[in-house]
Amino acid sequence: MNPSRLPIAQELFEQWQRARGRRAEPASRPFSRNWEELLKDAGLRSATECKEAETDVHALEDEGWLGLKSIRYMPHFIDSVFIPLNAEIRWREAFGFVPPSDEETRQICEFSWAPELAFVPVAKLNLLFSELRLLNEFFKAQRKRVPAPIKERSLQIFGDEKRLDQLLRSSALFQEGRLTLEMLSCFIVAEPLPWMPGPTNIGPVLVIENAATWHSYRQWNSKRQAFSAVVYGCGNRFVDSVTAMKDIFAALGGARQVFYFGDLDPRGLSIPQEASARALASGLPPIEPHLWSYRQLLMLGEGRSQPYDGTPPATCLCDWLGEVGEAARQILAAGQRLPQEYVGWEFLRELVL
């Protein structure tokens, strides 16, 4: 198994790389990360994504790539993940990580950098001298540039459309007081949101977390005519793509209320709340809970909840649900969850026949 192909391992390696700085030799203590925090950092929030990540790390543990620590008295739940010291060389080789040599470190310290890169000689960066020089050449050109998507700018600077994305996530280049995307005159393009217009463009928009429920709700809406559009949030992707709501509003003829319906578990509740914060920061309407759907989920899921594999959520997470928040809080406090698929097509179609 190659960890470089697994999202959870990619995030773990990038965090390990940042923590190790320029050092090529193993440290005295293994690098460790809390499991729930690692999942969140990797952008894995839906139940399916988290289950796949759990399967992946168990397979990596079996092959000696990493170690797992269980939650006390709960041996089936992961508390933390760590990279054993004797596995660090394998991780570097798997990801093709080559730390700067002593000669490159000397060159980095002695080179005359553009003002934007003045921090480079004292920063702990995992970049080769050759890559840093490419950035330096970009700044030395001193051209007035039109803002461009980050992948286009990355290709222009490095000859690799993905390199800036990687550096933004894993390098100390973008720590506070250093580089910004504005300095590079580029921006991140949010993934478009799949959506289906309703029979009329009047009314609010409804965002659905998972694909199966989105399919059922858009069929229901074609008869019910409750929403001007039904949007597929695609799990955690909605947090990064919420600004794409601007395009949907433009097609519908203007902004309107945005409701959300997702799984009744910590991740299903954190996704819309994080998306709402980003929406408000971008001048968009907040993301509100579709209380009717959550009431149906509580009714249809009564006595059918499933164990939730994770740490107990903050109690305030359920406040977003308003009048149904207390019922949701009791389910989550018991370590249980309700998948939104309980509100399925067989139930919805009976409401419009």
C-alpha positions in Angstrom: 0.0 0.0 0.0 1.3 3.5 -0.9 0.1 6.2 1.6 0.7 8.9 -0.9 -2.6 7.9 -2.6 -4.7 8.1 0.5 -6.3 11.5 1.5 -5.9 10.9 5.3 -2.2 9.9 4.8 -1.5 12.9 2.6 -2.8 15.2 5.4 -0.8 13.3 8.0 2.4 13.5 6.0 2.0 17.3 5.3 1.6 18.0 9.0 4.6 15.8 9.8 6.6 17.6 7.2 5.7 21.0 8.6 6.6 19.8 12.1 9.9 18.4 11.1 11.1 21.5 9.2 14.3 21.0 7.3 15.6 18.1 9.4 16.2 14.9 7.4 17.0 12.7 10.4 14.4 11.1 12.6 13.4 13.0 15.7 13.5 11.7 19.2 9.7 11.3 19.6 7.1 10.0 17.1 4.9 12.6 15.4 1.3 12.1 16.6 -2.1 13.7 15.7 -5.6 13.5 17.3 -7.8 11.4 15.0 -10.8 13.7 15.0 -8.7 16.8 14.3 -6.8 15.0 11.5 -10.1 14.0 9.8 -11.2 17.6 10.0 -7.9 19.0 8.7 -8.1 16.5 5.8 -11.6 17.8 5.0 -13.2 14.4 5.6 -16.5 15.0 7.3 -19.2 12.7 5.8 -19.8 9.3 7.3 -18.6 7.5 4.2 -15.3 9.5 4.0 -14.5 8.9 7.6 -15.2 5.2 7.4 -12.9 4.9 4.3 -10.2 6.9 6.2 -10.6 4.5 9.2 -10.2 1.5 6.9 -7.1 3.1 5.3 -5.3 3.8 8.6 -6.0 0.3 9.8 -4.4 -1.1 6.6 -1.4 1.2 7.0 -1.0 0.1 10.6 -1.0 -3.6 9.5 1.9 -2.7 7.1 3.9 -0.8 9.7 3.4 2.6 8.2 1.8 4.1 11.3 0.5 3.3 14.7 -2.9 3.8 16.3 -3.9 4.6 19.8 -7.4 3.7 21.0 -9.7 5.7 23.2 -9.5 4.5 26.8 -12.1 1.8 27.6 -13.2 2.0 23.9 -10.8 -0.2 22.0 -12.6 0.1 18.7 -12.4 3.9 18.5 -9.3 5.7 17.4 -7.9 8.4 19.6 -4.7 9.3 17.8 -2.4 8.3 14.9 1.4 8.4 14.9 4.2 7.8 12.6 6.8 5.5 14.2 10.4 6.8 14.1 11.6 3.8 12.2 8.9 4.5 9.5 9.8 8.1 8.8 12.3 7.2 6.0 9.6 5.1 4.3 7.2 8.1 4.4 9.8 10.4 2.9 10.5 8.0 0.1 6.8 7.3 -0.6 6.0 11.0 -0.9 9.3 11.9 -2.7 10.3 14.3 0.0 13.9 15.5 -0.3 14.9 18.0 2.4 17.4 20.7 1.4 21.0 19.7 1.7 23.6 21.6 3.7 24.8 23.3 0.6 21.3 24.3 -0.4 20.7 25.6 3.1 23.9 27.7 2.8 22.7 29.0 -0.6 19.3 29.9 0.8 20.9 31.9 3.7 23.3 33.8 1.4 21.0 34.5 -1.6 19.7 38.0 -2.2 15.9 37.6 -2.0 13.2 39.9 -3.3 11.5 41.9 -0.4 8.5 39.6 -0.5 10.8 36.6 0.4 13.0 38.4 2.9 11.9 35.9 5.6 13.3 32.9 3.7 16.8 32.7 5.3 15.4 32.4 8.8 12.2 30.3 8.0 12.0 26.6 8.4 10.9 25.7 4.9 10.7 22.3 3.2 11.5 23.8 -0.2 14.5 23.3 -2.4 16.6 26.3 -3.4 15.6 25.8 -7.0 11.9 26.2 -6.1 12.5 29.2 -4.0 14.4 30.8 -6.9 11.4 30.3 -9.2 9.3 32.3 -6.7 12.0 34.9 -6.5 12.0 35.3 -10.2 8.2 35.8 -10.2 8.5 38.7 -7.7 11.6 40.3 -9.3 9.7 40.6 -12.6 7.6 43.3 -10.9 4.8 43.2 -13.4 1.3 44.3 -12.8 -0.6 41.1 -13.0 -4.3 40.3 -13.4 -5.5 38.1 -10.6 -5.7 34.5 -11.9 -6.8 31.1 -10.5 -4.2 29.5 -8.2 -3.6 26.5 -10.5 -2.8 28.8 -13.5 -0.4 30.9 -11.4 1.2 27.7 -10.1 1.8 26.4 -13.6 3.3 29.7 -14.6 5.7 29.8 -11.6 6.6 26.1 -11.1 5.5 24.4 -14.3 3.2 22.4 -12.1 -0.4 23.4 -11.7 -0.7 21.7 -8.3 2.4 23.0 -6.5 0.9 26.2 -5.1 -2.0 24.3 -3.6 0.4 21.9 -1.9 2.5 24.7 -0.6 -0.5 26.6 0.7 -1.5 23.5 2.7 1.8 22.2 3.9 4.5 24.9 3.8 5.5 27.6 6.2 5.7 29.9 3.2 2.1 31.0 3.9 2.3 31.5 7.7 1.1 34.9 9.0 3.4 37.7 8.0 4.8 35.9 5.0 3.3 35.2 1.6 -0.4 35.6 0.7 -2.3 34.6 -2.4 -2.9 38.3 -2.9 0.9 38.9 -3.2 0.9 36.2 -5.8 -2.1 37.8 -7.5 -4.1 34.5 -7.5 -7.1 33.0 -5.9 -8.7 29.7 -5.1 -11.6 28.7 -7.4 -14.3 27.0 -5.5 -15.7 23.7 -7.0 -19.1 24.3 -8.6 -22.1 23.0 -6.8 -24.4 20.5 -8.7 -28.0 21.7 -8.5 -31.4 21.2 -10.0 -33.7 24.2 -10.5 -37.3 23.8 -9.2 -40.4 24.2 -11.3 -40.4 27.9 -10.3 -37.6 30.2 -9.4 -39.6 31.6 -6.5 -38.8 30.4 -3.0 -35.7 29.4 -1.0 -32.8 27.1 -1.9 -32.4 23.7 -0.2 -28.9 22.2 0.1 -28.7 18.4 0.8 -25.6 16.8 2.2 -25.6 13.4 0.5 -26.2 12.3 -3.1 -29.0 9.7 -2.5 -31.1 12.2 -0.5 -30.5 15.0 -3.0 -31.9 12.7 -5.7 -35.0 12.0 -3.7 -35.6 15.6 -2.7 -35.2 17.0 -6.3 -37.8 14.4 -7.4 -40.1 15.5 -4.6 -39.6 19.1 -5.3 -40.6 18.7 -8.9 -44.1 17.9 -7.5 -44.0 19.8 -4.2 -42.6 23.0 -5.8 -41.3 24.2 -2.4 -37.8 25.3 -3.5 -36.4 27.3 -6.4 -33.4 24.9 -6.4 -32.2 21.8 -4.7 -28.4 21.8 -4.4 -26.1 18.8 -3.8 -23.7 19.9 -1.0 -21.4 16.9 -1.5 -20.5 16.4 2.2 -17.7 18.6 3.4 -17.1 20.1 -0.1 -20.0 22.5 0.6 -17.8 24.4 3.1 -15.2 25.3 0.4 -17.8 25.7 -2.3 -20.4 27.8 -0.6 -19.4 30.9 -2.4 -20.6 29.2 -5.6 -24.1 30.0 -4.4 -23.5 33.3 -6.1 -23.7 31.6 -9.4 -26.9 29.8 -8.4 -28.5 33.0 -7.2 -27.6 34.7 -10.5 -29.3 31.9 -12.5 -32.4 32.2 -10.2 -32.7 35.9 -10.5 -31.4 37.0 -7.0 -30.3 35.9 -3.6 -32.8 34.2 -1.2 -32.9 32.0 1.9 -30.7 29.0 1.9 -31.8 25.9 4.0 -29.7 22.9 4.7 -30.5 19.2 5.6 -27.8 16.7 6.4 -26.9 13.8 8.7 -27.7 14.2 12.3 -24.2 13.7 13.6 -21.3 16.1 14.6 -20.0 16.4 11.0 -23.4 16.7 9.5 -24.0 19.7 11.9 -20.6 21.3 11.6 -20.6 21.4 7.8 -23.5 23.9 7.4 -22.3 26.0 10.3 -18.8 26.4 8.9 -20.3 27.1 5.5 -22.6 29.7 7.0 -19.6 31.6 8.5 -17.9 31.6 5.1 -21.1 32.6 3.3 -21.7 35.6 5.7 -18.0 36.6 5.2 -18.6 36.7 1.4 -21.8 38.7 1.7 -24.1 35.8 1.1 -27.2 34.8 3.2 -26.6 32.5 6.2 -27.2 28.7 6.0 -30.3 27.8 8.0 -31.5 24.4 9.1 -34.5 23.0 7.2 -36.4 22.2 10.4 -39.2 20.3 8.6 -36.7 17.8 7.3 -34.9 17.4 10.6 -38.3 16.8 12.4 -39.1 14.1 9.8 -35.6 12.5 10.4 -36.2 12.5 14.2 -39.6 10.9 13.7 -38.5 8.3 11.1 -35.3 7.5 12.9 -36.8 7.0 16.3 -35.3 3.8 17.8 -33.1 3.3 14.7 -30.1 5.4 15.5 -26.6 4.2 14.8 -23.4 4.3 16.9 -21.2 7.3 16.1 -17.5 6.5 15.8 -16.0 9.7 17.2 -15.5 11.9 20.2 -18.6 13.5 21.8 -19.4 16.8 20.1 -19.6 20.2 21.8 -23.1 20.7 23.1 -23.4 24.0 21.4 -23.3 22.3 18.0 -27.0 21.4 18.3 -28.0 25.0 19.0 -28.1 25.7 15.3 -31.1 23.4 15.1 -33.3 25.7 17.2 -36.5 24.0 18.3 -35.3 20.5 17.5 -31.8 21.1 19.0 -32.6 19.4 22.3 -33.8 16.2 20.7 -30.7 16.1 18.5 -28.5 16.8 21.5 -29.8 13.8 23.4 -29.0 11.5 20.4 -25.5 12.8 20.0 -24.8 12.7 23.8 -25.6 9.0 23.7 -23.0 8.5 21.0 -25.6 7.9 18.3 -26.3 9.4 14.9 -29.1 9.5 12.3 -28.3 9.3 8.6 -30.4 11.7 6.6 -31.3 8.8 4.2 -34.1 7.8 6.6 -36.1 10.7 4.9 -36.1 8.8 1.6 -38.1 8.7 -1.6 -40.6 6.1 -0.4 -41.6 8.5 2.4 -41.4 11.7 0.3 -43.5 10.4 -2.6 -46.4 9.6 -0.3 -46.6 13.3 0.5 -47.2 14.4 -3.1 -49.4 11.5 -4.4 
